[in-house]
Amino acid sequence: MVKKEYKNLNSLTVFETVYDIIKDRKLNPKEGSYTNYLFEKGIDKILKKVGEEATEIVIAAKNPDKEEIKYEISDFLYHVMVLMVENNITWEDITRELANR
């Protein structure tokens, strides 16, 4: 992923921007892109990474290092977004589902 500077740190805006970048990588592959690597390897690799990152959150949360927890949650969310793109699920779908709960 390309590090971006955000003028607006609205959470949904950042999530949507990262999601759009991931979706663009799927539609327009770039050589050497980690995101493309995940899409090329397929759903099993994506699911493995989501599981690994979830476990790393649990391990990080056992320690009092807030920075490590934030880092691991960010990794997890990135991999969940790759899973979302792979399954054509948007943030609108997710927010609608949450609003209905």
C-alpha positions in Angstrom: 0.0 0.0 0.0 1.1 3.5 -0.6 1.3 5.7 2.5 -1.2 8.6 2.2 -1.6 11.8 4.0 -5.2 12.3 4.9 -6.6 15.9 5.3 -9.7 14.4 6.8 -9.2 11.7 9.4 -12.9 10.8 9.5 -12.8 7.1 10.2 -15.2 6.0 7.4 -13.4 8.2 4.9 -10.0 6.6 5.7 -11.6 3.1 5.6 -13.3 3.8 2.3 -10.0 5.2 0.8 -8.0 2.2 1.8 -10.8 -0.1 0.5 -10.7 1.7 -2.8 -7.0 1.3 -3.1 -7.3 -2.4 -2.4 -10.1 -2.7 -4.9 -8.0 -0.9 -7.5 -5.1 -3.3 -6.9 -7.5 -6.2 -7.6 -8.7 -4.5 -10.8 -5.3 -3.1 -11.9 -2.6 -5.4 -10.5 0.8 -3.8 -9.8 3.9 -6.0 -9.8 5.4 -6.4 -6.4 2.2 -5.3 -4.6 1.5 -7.3 -1.4 -2.2 -6.8 -2.0 -1.9 -8.3 -5.4 0.1 -11.2 -3.9 -2.9 -11.9 -1.6 -5.4 -11.8 -4.5 -3.2 -14.1 -6.6 -2.9 -16.6 -3.8 -6.6 -16.6 -3.4 -9.2 -16.9 -0.6 -7.3 -19.5 1.4 -4.3 -17.2 1.8 -6.5 -14.2 2.6 -8.4 -16.2 5.2 -5.1 -17.5 6.7 -3.9 -13.9 7.0 -7.1 -12.7 8.6 -6.8 -15.5 11.2 -3.1 -14.8 11.9 -3.8 -11.1 12.4 -6.7 -11.8 14.7 -4.4 -14.0 16.8 -1.8 -11.3 16.9 -4.4 -8.8 18.3 -5.1 -11.2 21.1 -1.4 -11.6 21.9 -0.8 -7.9 21.7 -3.8 -7.2 24.0 -2.2 -9.3 26.7 0.6 -6.7 26.9 0.1 -3.1 28.0 1.6 -1.7 24.8 -1.2 0.4 23.2 1.0 1.1 20.1 1.4 -2.6 19.4 -2.4 -3.2 19.8 -3.2 -0.4 17.4 -0.6 -1.8 14.9 -2.1 -5.3 15.0 -5.7 -4.0 14.7 -4.7 -2.0 11.7 -3.1 -5.1 10.1 -6.2 -7.0 10.8 -8.5 -4.4 9.3 -6.4 -4.2 6.2 -6.7 -8.0 5.7 -10.4 -7.9 6.4 -10.7 -5.2 3.7 -8.9 -7.5 1.3 -11.4 -10.2 2.2 -14.2 -7.7 1.7 -13.0 -6.8 -1.8 -12.5 -10.5 -2.6 -16.2 -11.1 -1.7 -17.5 -7.8 -3.2 -18.6 -6.5 0.2 -18.5 -2.8 0.7 -18.3 -0.5 3.8 -21.9 0.5 3.0 -22.9 -3.2 3.3 -21.1 -3.4 6.7 -22.6 -0.1 8.0 -26.1 -1.2 6.9 -25.6 -4.5 8.7 -24.4 -2.8 11.9 -27.3 -0.3 11.8 -29.8 -3.2 11.6 -28.5 -4.8 14.8 
